[in-house]
Amino acid sequence: MAKPKADFPPAEAIRALADAEGRLALRVTPGARVEGIELGEAALLIKVRTKPQDGKANAAVLELLAEALGVATSRLRMLRGATGRDKLVQL
């Protein structure tokens, strides 16, 4: 069975959460039943199906965020939080 396509907020709304240097705070839920992105109070809430093993969930987070923003995954860089749920990404 194919996984359902994730529903994303507008790219402009996601970029509006970034600070002046283009850094975006994320709160990640790995191993979720469905993938998705939601706008939170202070951070972007991202749910990925991938389990947190060997950095696979981090890669899935960057791929999902890049898809939502309409940019290549290589344009995003994880600055902080590789082993935690709270992450900081450079856009």
Buried (B, 14 or more C-beta within 10 A) or exposed (E): EEEEEBEBBEEEEBEEBBEEEEBBBBBBBBEBEEBBBEEEEEBBBBBBBBEBEEEEBBBBBBBBBBBBBEEEEEEBEBEEBEEEEEBBBBB
